[in-house]
Amino acid sequence: MMKQTLLIYAILISSLSSLYAQKSAPSKTKQASHYVKTGTASYYGAKFQGRVMANGQKFDENKLTAASNTLSLGTWVRVSNLRNNKSVIVQITDRMHPKNKRLIDISKAAAKKLGFLKRGLAKVKVEVVDRGKHLSE
């Protein structure tokens, strides 16, 4: 009986410490409003049209969406083309391939607004914006 009680306590403590570690561990994704990064952006190819994204919705190249491996799904960001100073606000709806070293992958509609459809890649600045604020712009 004593061994069973000790075993139950050990399992309970192990479960609780594991649960605590998961809650206190820092998230790999970020959503802080002070997030500002510069890097390379690309845009989704046509082969992704209609595929299911990480958020469970189907990708539409005509919507202003983006993929990021560091920002939380649902985060709104302003992407600015450093070459021509054009910017667009997109929502993070997907993830890139884990080996992709680019900062962000945006929809064709967003790339068109940023003016780099022909180039395929652009040096950009990405900054988190408040969702409510972006709707009034």
N, C-alpha and C positions, 0 to 999 in steps of 0.2 A: 504494500500500500504506500509506504514511504517513497519507494523508487518511482511509482506511478505519479505521485504528487510532484516530486522533483522534476520528472520528465515533463509534466504539464507546465510547470513554472518555466522551465528552460525553453520550451517551445513558445510560450507566451512572450517571454522577454525577447527572444530572437525575433519574433514577428513584429513586436512593437518597435524594436530598435531598427529593423529594416524599414518599417513604415516611416519612422522619424527621419531616417537618412534620405528617403525618397523625397519627403516634403521639404527638407532643409537644403538639399543639393541644388546648386545654382543651375538655372535653365540654360540649355545650349542656344536657345533663341532669345532675341532681344526685342524689346518694344519701347525702350526708354525714349522720351520725347527729345532728349539731347543727342540722339544717335545721328551722326553725320560721318559719312565715309565717302572716299573717292576711289574709283576703280573702273574696270571695263564692263560695259553693258553689251549684251547681244539681244537678239529677238528670236522668238519661237519660229521655227519653220512651219510651213503649211502642213507637214505630216502630223502635227500635233492637234490640228483642228478636230474638235469633237471628242478628244480623249479625256478621260476623267482625271481631274487634278487632285492634289493632296487634300483639298477642302471638300472633295466629293462631287463637285460640279463639273460640267463639261467645259473644256477650254473653247473660247470663242476669240479668234484673232482680232475681231472688231471691237472688243471691250478693252478697257484700260486696266489691265491686270499685269501681274509680274510674279516671278519665282525668285525665292531667296533661300539660302541655306542657313542664314543667321537671324533673320527677322521672323517674328511670330506670324502665323497665318492670320489674316484679317487686318494686319497693320496697314495703315495708309502712309505712303511715302511720296515725296516730291523727288523726281528724277530730273536732273538738270544736265544738259549736254554742255560740256565745258568748252567745246569748240565754237558753238554759235549762241550760247546762253539761252536756248529754248528750254522750257521745262514743262513737265506734265505730272499730274498726280494719279497714282495707280494704287491698287490694293494688292497686297501679297496674298495670292491664292494657291500657290504651288511651290514645290521644291525642285531644285535642279539636281542633276546627277551628282552624287557625292564627290566625284573626282573633278567636277567643273570648278575651275579656279576663278571664274568671273564673279563680279560683285552682285550682278542682278541680270535676270533674263526677262525681257518685257514682251508684251504682245506686239503684233504688227501695227496695230492702231497707235500704240504709244510710240513705237519707233518712228512712225510716219510724222507724228507731232513733234518729235525731237529732231527730225531731219536727217536720219542716218540709215534709211532703207537701203540705199545703194551701197554704202560702205559696209554694212553688216555689223560693225562694232563701233562703239564710241566710248570716249573717256567721259565719265559722268560723276556727278556728286549725288548721293542719295541721302535724304534726310527725312526722319519721321515727322509727320504732321498730324495735328489733331483732326479727327474725322469731321467733327462739326464745323471746324474752321474752313476746311477745304470745300465744303458744300456752298459756302458763300462767295467763293472766288470766281 
